Amino acid sequence: MPKYVIERNIDDAGKLTAADLQGISQKSCGVISELGPGVQWLESYVTDNKVYCVYIAPDEDVLRKHGEMGGFPVDAVNEVRNIIDPSTAE
């Protein structure tokens, strides 16, 4: 199943509290359970004004639906084509 990175523009995302992040996470997990077993949230990276979320999903459309159902912005969805890390240089 394809892996995607979703870019979400969220002003002051880096200032969200632990309680805010917990609530957002709970909402996301609730929406995923409604969407069915084909969607898996792996992790998210919170920066000052953006959140980058990594998902496994059958297609981009279901991820956009997740954003719509959860009230999360979806500014870009990019399919991961390859993964590299320092071991790639060996």
N, CA, C and O atoms as CSV, one atom per row, in Angstrom:
chain,resi,resn,atom,element,x,y,z
A,1,MET,N,N,0.858,-1.177,0.000
A,1,MET,CA,C,0.000,0.000,0.000
A,1,MET,C,C,0.903,1.238,0.000
A,1,MET,O,O,1.942,1.239,0.660
A,2,PRO,N,N,0.522,2.288,-0.729
A,2,PRO,CA,C,1.349,3.490,-0.822
A,2,PRO,C,C,1.489,4.234,0.509
A,2,PRO,O,O,0.610,4.199,1.370
A,3,LYS,N,N,2.620,4.900,0.632
A,3,LYS,CA,C,2.884,5.767,1.788
A,3,LYS,C,C,2.844,7.205,1.283
A,3,LYS,O,O,3.311,7.505,0.184
A,4,TYR,N,N,2.277,8.095,2.110
A,4,TYR,CA,C,2.115,9.502,1.742
A,4,TYR,C,C,2.621,10.416,2.852
A,4,TYR,O,O,2.617,10.059,4.030
A,5,VAL,N,N,3.057,11.608,2.442
A,5,VAL,CA,C,3.359,12.690,3.376
A,5,VAL,C,C,2.340,13.793,3.096
A,5,VAL,O,O,2.220,14.279,1.971
A,6,ILE,N,N,1.616,14.174,4.137
A,6,ILE,CA,C,0.617,15.245,4.036
A,6,ILE,C,C,1.198,16.490,4.687
A,6,ILE,O,O,1.703,16.439,5.809
A,7,GLU,N,N,1.122,17.597,3.980
A,7,GLU,CA,C,1.566,18.883,4.521
A,7,GLU,C,C,0.338,19.665,4.957
A,7,GLU,O,O,-0.595,19.877,4.182
A,8,ARG,N,N,0.359,20.086,6.211
A,8,ARG,CA,C,-0.755,20.860,6.770
A,8,ARG,C,C,-0.214,22.201,7.276
A,8,ARG,O,O,0.629,22.229,8.172
A,9,ASN,N,N,-0.687,23.298,6.714
A,9,ASN,CA,C,-0.304,24.630,7.187
A,9,ASN,C,C,-1.185,24.983,8.377
A,9,ASN,O,O,-2.398,25.132,8.239
A,10,ILE,N,N,-0.572,25.113,9.536
A,10,ILE,CA,C,-1.291,25.436,10.769
A,10,ILE,C,C,-0.487,26.511,11.502
A,10,ILE,O,O,0.585,26.238,12.043
A,11,ASP,N,N,-1.014,27.726,11.511
A,11,ASP,CA,C,-0.314,28.814,12.197
A,11,ASP,C,C,-0.012,28.439,13.641
A,11,ASP,O,O,-0.873,27.920,14.352
A,12,ASP,N,N,1.215,28.704,14.064
A,12,ASP,CA,C,1.663,28.469,15.442
A,12,ASP,C,C,1.529,27.001,15.874
A,12,ASP,O,O,1.323,26.720,17.054
A,13,ALA,N,N,1.645,26.080,14.936
A,13,ALA,CA,C,1.562,24.652,15.281
A,13,ALA,C,C,2.592,24.288,16.351
A,13,ALA,O,O,2.325,23.457,17.219
A,14,GLY,N,N,3.759,24.907,16.285
A,14,GLY,CA,C,4.806,24.619,17.249
A,14,GLY,C,C,4.469,25.054,18.663
A,14,GLY,O,O,5.151,24.657,19.608
A,15,LYS,N,N,3.439,25.854,18.825
A,15,LYS,CA,C,3.018,26.318,20.150
A,15,LYS,C,C,1.869,25.495,20.723
A,15,LYS,O,O,1.398,25.769,21.827
A,16,LEU,N,N,1.415,24.487,19.978
A,16,LEU,CA,C,0.343,23.634,20.500
A,16,LEU,C,C,0.814,22.911,21.754
A,16,LEU,O,O,1.943,22.425,21.812
A,17,THR,N,N,-0.048,22.845,22.747
A,17,THR,CA,C,0.301,22.184,23.999
A,17,THR,C,C,0.174,20.667,23.854
A,17,THR,O,O,-0.380,20.167,22.875
A,18,ALA,N,N,0.693,19.954,24.840
A,18,ALA,CA,C,0.560,18.494,24.852
A,18,ALA,C,C,-0.921,18.097,24.833
A,18,ALA,O,O,-1.301,17.130,24.174
A,19,ALA,N,N,-1.748,18.849,25.558
A,19,ALA,CA,C,-3.187,18.567,25.582
A,19,ALA,C,C,-3.813,18.827,24.206
A,19,ALA,O,O,-4.671,18.063,23.764
A,20,ASP,N,N,-3.389,19.898,23.529
A,20,ASP,CA,C,-3.884,20.186,22.174
A,20,ASP,C,C,-3.531,19.038,21.233
A,20,ASP,O,O,-4.377,18.556,20.480
A,21,LEU,N,N,-2.279,18.611,21.287
A,21,LEU,CA,C,-1.811,17.542,20.406
A,21,LEU,C,C,-2.518,16.224,20.703
A,21,LEU,O,O,-2.800,15.441,19.796
A,22,GLN,N,N,-2.800,15.989,21.969
A,22,GLN,CA,C,-3.532,14.775,22.335
A,22,GLN,C,C,-4.944,14.812,21.745
A,22,GLN,O,O,-5.420,13.818,21.196
A,23,GLY,N,N,-5.598,15.947,21.861
A,23,GLY,CA,C,-6.953,16.085,21.312
A,23,GLY,C,C,-6.978,15.915,19.798
A,23,GLY,O,O,-7.861,15.249,19.257
A,24,ILE,N,N,-6.007,16.518,19.119
A,24,ILE,CA,C,-5.907,16.384,17.663
A,24,ILE,C,C,-5.671,14.922,17.295
A,24,ILE,O,O,-6.279,14.404,16.358
A,25,SER,N,N,-4.791,14.265,18.034
A,25,SER,CA,C,-4.482,12.861,17.774
A,25,SER,C,C,-5.707,11.976,17.980
A,25,SER,O,O,-5.962,11.064,17.194
A,26,GLN,N,N,-6.452,12.248,19.027
A,26,GLN,CA,C,-7.659,11.462,19.293
A,26,GLN,C,C,-8.682,11.654,18.175
A,26,GLN,O,O,-9.322,10.696,17.740
A,27,LYS,N,N,-8.833,12.891,17.715
A,27,LYS,CA,C,-9.764,13.171,16.618
A,27,LYS,C,C,-9.336,12.426,15.356
A,27,LYS,O,O,-10.164,11.812,14.681
A,28,SER,N,N,-8.042,12.481,15.039
A,28,SER,CA,C,-7.524,11.802,13.859
A,28,SER,C,C,-7.768,10.303,13.931
A,28,SER,O,O,-8.218,9.698,12.959
A,29,CYS,N,N,-7.475,9.704,15.069
A,29,CYS,CA,C,-7.674,8.260,15.240
A,29,CYS,C,C,-9.151,7.887,15.119
A,29,CYS,O,O,-9.482,6.836,14.569
A,30,GLY,N,N,-10.031,8.734,15.625
A,30,GLY,CA,C,-11.465,8.489,15.513
A,30,GLY,C,C,-11.922,8.500,14.057
A,30,GLY,O,O,-12.724,7.661,13.644
A,31,VAL,N,N,-11.410,9.451,13.287
A,31,VAL,CA,C,-11.773,9.524,11.874
A,31,VAL,C,C,-11.220,8.309,11.129
A,31,VAL,O,O,-11.902,7.739,10.278
A,32,ILE,N,N,-10.004,7.920,11.445
A,32,ILE,CA,C,-9.404,6.751,10.794
A,32,ILE,C,C,-10.252,5.510,11.056
A,32,ILE,O,O,-10.451,4.695,10.154
A,33,SER,N,N,-10.745,5.361,12.262
A,33,SER,CA,C,-11.575,4.185,12.562
A,33,SER,C,C,-12.874,4.210,11.753
A,33,SER,O,O,-13.401,3.158,11.392
A,34,GLU,N,N,-13.391,5.407,11.467
A,34,GLU,CA,C,-14.583,5.521,10.628
A,34,GLU,C,C,-14.280,5.181,9.168
A,34,GLU,O,O,-15.123,4.623,8.465
A,35,LEU,N,N,-13.065,5.523,8.716
A,35,LEU,CA,C,-12.689,5.284,7.327
A,35,LEU,C,C,-12.436,3.808,7.039
A,35,LEU,O,O,-12.577,3.359,5.902
A,36,GLY,N,N,-12.065,3.062,8.062
A,36,GLY,CA,C,-11.826,1.636,7.870
A,36,GLY,C,C,-10.364,1.265,7.962
A,36,GLY,O,O,-9.504,2.123,8.165
A,37,PRO,N,N,-10.086,-0.026,7.811
A,37,PRO,CA,C,-8.746,-0.536,8.071
A,37,PRO,C,C,-7.702,-0.198,7.008
A,37,PRO,O,O,-6.527,-0.513,7.196
A,38,GLY,N,N,-8.087,0.426,5.910
A,38,GLY,CA,C,-7.127,0.715,4.848
A,38,GLY,C,C,-6.253,1.926,5.083
A,38,GLY,O,O,-5.368,2.202,4.273
A,39,VAL,N,N,-6.470,2.660,6.165
A,39,VAL,CA,C,-5.701,3.878,6.437
A,39,VAL,C,C,-4.944,3.700,7.749
A,39,VAL,O,O,-5.506,3.285,8.762
A,40,GLN,N,N,-3.650,4.025,7.702
A,40,GLN,CA,C,-2.825,3.920,8.911
A,40,GLN,C,C,-1.984,5.185,9.055
A,40,GLN,O,O,-1.257,5.566,8.138
A,41,TRP,N,N,-2.089,5.827,10.207
A,41,TRP,CA,C,-1.275,7.007,10.521
A,41,TRP,C,C,-0.010,6.507,11.188
A,41,TRP,O,O,-0.075,5.812,12.202
A,42,LEU,N,N,1.144,6.853,10.631
A,42,LEU,CA,C,2.417,6.391,11.185
A,42,LEU,C,C,3.000,7.376,12.190
A,42,LEU,O,O,3.361,6.994,13.303
A,43,GLU,N,N,3.092,8.653,11.795
A,43,GLU,CA,C,3.647,9.679,12.674
A,43,GLU,C,C,3.467,11.036,12.037
A,43,GLU,O,O,3.143,11.148,10.855
A,44,SER,N,N,3.683,12.073,12.840
A,44,SER,CA,C,3.622,13.440,12.337
A,44,SER,C,C,4.770,14.237,12.928
A,44,SER,O,O,5.226,13.975,14.041
A,45,TYR,N,N,5.225,15.212,12.162
A,45,TYR,CA,C,6.297,16.107,12.581
A,45,TYR,C,C,5.709,17.502,12.690
A,45,TYR,O,O,5.175,18.031,11.715
A,46,VAL,N,N,5.802,18.098,13.864
A,46,VAL,CA,C,5.239,19.423,14.121
A,46,VAL,C,C,6.374,20.441,14.061
A,46,VAL,O,O,7.359,20.328,14.791
A,47,THR,N,N,6.227,21.435,13.183
A,47,THR,CA,C,7.195,22.528,13.094
A,47,THR,C,C,6.487,23.815,13.520
A,47,THR,O,O,5.354,23.768,13.998
A,48,ASP,N,N,7.134,24.939,13.352
A,48,ASP,CA,C,6.546,26.193,13.816
A,48,ASP,C,C,5.155,26.452,13.245
A,48,ASP,O,O,4.233,26.797,13.985
A,49,ASN,N,N,5.002,26.287,11.927
A,49,ASN,CA,C,3.737,26.640,11.279
A,49,ASN,C,C,3.194,25.554,10.349
A,49,ASN,O,O,2.301,25.811,9.541
A,50,LYS,N,N,3.732,24.352,10.467
A,50,LYS,CA,C,3.276,23.252,9.619
A,50,LYS,C,C,3.321,21.958,10.404
A,50,LYS,O,O,4.055,21.814,11.381
A,51,VAL,N,N,2.506,21.018,9.939
A,51,VAL,CA,C,2.564,19.651,10.454
A,51,VAL,C,C,2.681,18.746,9.234
A,51,VAL,O,O,1.907,18.861,8.283
A,52,TYR,N,N,3.659,17.847,9.274
A,52,TYR,CA,C,3.879,16.880,8.208
A,52,TYR,C,C,3.473,15.511,8.746
A,52,TYR,O,O,4.054,15.021,9.714
A,53,CYS,N,N,2.484,14.902,8.121
A,53,CYS,CA,C,1.940,13.634,8.598
A,53,CYS,C,C,2.267,12.529,7.607
A,53,CYS,O,O,2.150,12.709,6.394
A,54,VAL,N,N,2.678,11.383,8.138
A,54,VAL,CA,C,3.022,10.239,7.307
A,54,VAL,C,C,1.927,9.186,7.478
A,54,VAL,O,O,1.629,8.753,8.591
A,55,TYR,N,N,1.338,8.788,6.354
A,55,TYR,CA,C,0.230,7.834,6.347
A,55,TYR,C,C,0.483,6.732,5.323
A,55,TYR,O,O,1.180,6.931,4.328
A,56,ILE,N,N,-0.089,5.589,5.588
A,56,ILE,CA,C,-0.233,4.539,4.591
A,56,ILE,C,C,-1.717,4.513,4.251
A,56,ILE,O,O,-2.570,4.458,5.138
A,57,ALA,N,N,-2.014,4.554,2.951
A,57,ALA,CA,C,-3.414,4.617,2.519
A,57,ALA,C,C,-3.522,4.114,1.085
A,57,ALA,O,O,-2.537,4.096,0.347
A,58,PRO,N,N,-4.732,3.704,0.700
A,58,PRO,CA,C,-4.893,3.212,-0.665
A,58,PRO,C,C,-4.737,4.288,-1.731
A,58,PRO,O,O,-4.311,3.997,-2.848
A,59,ASP,N,N,-5.082,5.543,-1.390
A,59,ASP,CA,C,-4.967,6.620,-2.383
A,59,ASP,C,C,-5.059,7.978,-1.694
A,59,ASP,O,O,-5.378,8.078,-0.509
A,60,GLU,N,N,-4.775,9.006,-2.462
A,60,GLU,CA,C,-4.788,10.383,-1.961
A,60,GLU,C,C,-6.191,10.827,-1.553
A,60,GLU,O,O,-6.352,11.575,-0.589
A,61,ASP,N,N,-7.190,10.371,-2.276
A,61,ASP,CA,C,-8.563,10.805,-2.009
A,61,ASP,C,C,-9.007,10.486,-0.578
A,61,ASP,O,O,-9.653,11.307,0.071
A,62,VAL,N,N,-8.661,9.302,-0.095
A,62,VAL,CA,C,-9.078,8.928,1.264
A,62,VAL,C,C,-8.383,9.813,2.304
A,62,VAL,O,O,-8.947,10.081,3.364
A,63,LEU,N,N,-7.178,10.259,2.009
A,63,LEU,CA,C,-6.477,11.152,2.937
A,63,LEU,C,C,-7.101,12.545,2.932
A,63,LEU,O,O,-7.168,13.206,3.968
A,64,ARG,N,N,-7.546,12.974,1.791
A,64,ARG,CA,C,-8.248,14.263,1.729
A,64,ARG,C,C,-9.589,14.164,2.463
A,64,ARG,O,O,-10.013,15.114,3.122
A,65,LYS,N,N,-10.246,13.019,2.347
A,65,LYS,CA,C,-11.509,12.796,3.071
A,65,LYS,C,C,-11.251,12.798,4.577
A,65,LYS,O,O,-12.049,13.346,5.337
A,66,HIS,N,N,-10.146,12.193,5.016
A,66,HIS,CA,C,-9.764,12.203,6.431
A,66,HIS,C,C,-9.641,13.641,6.927
A,66,HIS,O,O,-10.156,13.983,7.991
A,67,GLY,N,N,-8.955,14.482,6.149
A,67,GLY,CA,C,-8.801,15.883,6.526
A,67,GLY,C,C,-10.133,16.598,6.619
A,67,GLY,O,O,-10.371,17.367,7.550
A,68,GLU,N,N,-11.003,16.342,5.650
A,68,GLU,CA,C,-12.331,16.968,5.636
A,68,GLU,C,C,-13.152,16.526,6.845
A,68,GLU,O,O,-13.760,17.356,7.521
A,69,MET,N,N,-13.169,15.236,7.114
A,69,MET,CA,C,-13.956,14.712,8.235
A,69,MET,C,C,-13.428,15.203,9.582
A,69,MET,O,O,-14.203,15.447,10.507
A,70,GLY,N,N,-12.111,15.347,9.687
A,70,GLY,CA,C,-11.517,15.747,10.955
A,70,GLY,C,C,-11.347,17.238,11.126
A,70,GLY,O,O,-11.013,17.708,12.214
A,71,GLY,N,N,-11.576,17.992,10.055
A,71,GLY,CA,C,-11.371,19.431,10.116
A,71,GLY,C,C,-9.897,19.809,10.078
A,71,GLY,O,O,-9.502,20.856,10.590
A,72,PHE,N,N,-9.081,18.942,9.461
A,72,PHE,CA,C,-7.641,19.192,9.352
A,72,PHE,C,C,-7.325,19.750,7.975
A,72,PHE,O,O,-7.836,19.239,6.979
A,73,PRO,N,N,-6.487,20.794,7.887
A,73,PRO,CA,C,-6.110,21.283,6.569
A,73,PRO,C,C,-5.273,20.240,5.824
A,73,PRO,O,O,-4.490,19.512,6.434
A,74,VAL,N,N,-5.443,20.177,4.526
A,74,VAL,CA,C,-4.631,19.318,3.664
A,74,VAL,C,C,-4.121,20.210,2.545
A,74,VAL,O,O,-4.811,20.439,1.552
A,75,ASP,N,N,-2.900,20.710,2.717
A,75,ASP,CA,C,-2.354,21.647,1.738
A,75,ASP,C,C,-1.594,20.943,0.628
A,75,ASP,O,O,-1.484,21.473,-0.478
A,76,ALA,N,N,-1.072,19.767,0.905
A,76,ALA,CA,C,-0.401,18.972,-0.121
A,76,ALA,C,C,-0.385,17.523,0.333
A,76,ALA,O,O,-0.235,17.222,1.518
A,77,VAL,N,N,-0.545,16.629,-0.640
A,77,VAL,CA,C,-0.412,15.199,-0.395
A,77,VAL,C,C,0.597,14.688,-1.413
A,77,VAL,O,O,0.397,14.830,-2.619
A,78,ASN,N,N,1.683,14.092,-0.922
A,78,ASN,CA,C,2.733,13.595,-1.805
A,78,ASN,C,C,2.999,12.132,-1.526
A,78,ASN,O,O,3.231,11.736,-0.384
A,79,GLU,N,N,2.961,11.323,-2.592
A,79,GLU,CA,C,3.261,9.907,-2.432
A,79,GLU,C,C,4.766,9.723,-2.300
A,79,GLU,O,O,5.541,10.307,-3.058
A,80,VAL,N,N,5.169,8.918,-1.344
A,80,VAL,CA,C,6.584,8.611,-1.132
A,80,VAL,C,C,7.002,7.603,-2.207
A,80,VAL,O,O,6.399,6.537,-2.329
A,81,ARG,N,N,8.015,7.936,-2.968
A,81,ARG,CA,C,8.495,7.063,-4.045
A,81,ARG,C,C,9.681,6.211,-3.602
A,81,ARG,O,O,9.832,5.073,-4.045
A,82,ASN,N,N,10.515,6.759,-2.735
A,82,ASN,CA,C,11.676,6.050,-2.205
A,82,ASN,C,C,11.996,6.602,-0.830
A,82,ASN,O,O,11.570,7.699,-0.470
A,83,ILE,N,N,12.747,5.832,-0.072
A,83,ILE,CA,C,13.226,6.279,1.230
A,83,ILE,C,C,14.735,6.109,1.229
A,83,ILE,O,O,15.252,5.054,0.861
A,84,ILE,N,N,15.435,7.150,1.640
A,84,ILE,CA,C,16.886,7.072,1.765
A,84,ILE,C,C,17.284,7.486,3.165
A,84,ILE,O,O,16.548,8.189,3.857
A,85,ASP,N,N,18.435,7.049,3.564
A,85,ASP,CA,C,19.003,7.414,4.860
A,85,ASP,C,C,20.522,7.270,4.737
A,85,ASP,O,O,21.005,6.940,3.654
A,86,PRO,N,N,21.285,7.502,5.796
A,86,PRO,CA,C,22.741,7.402,5.678
A,86,PRO,C,C,23.232,6.061,5.145
A,86,PRO,O,O,24.276,6.005,4.496
A,87,SER,N,N,22.509,4.995,5.404
A,87,SER,CA,C,22.957,3.689,4.907
A,87,SER,C,C,22.865,3.589,3.387
A,87,SER,O,O,23.498,2.718,2.789
A,88,THR,N,N,22.089,4.465,2.757
A,88,THR,CA,C,21.987,4.484,1.294
A,88,THR,C,C,23.333,4.827,0.670
A,88,THR,O,O,23.618,4.409,-0.452
A,89,ALA,N,N,24.161,5.580,1.379
A,89,ALA,CA,C,25.468,6.008,0.863
A,89,ALA,C,C,26.496,4.871,0.864
A,89,ALA,O,O,27.552,4.986,0.241
A,90,GLU,N,N,26.193,3.806,1.546
A,90,GLU,CA,C,27.176,2.705,1.658
A,90,GLU,C,C,27.236,1.853,0.417
A,90,GLU,O,O,28.009,0.896,0.362
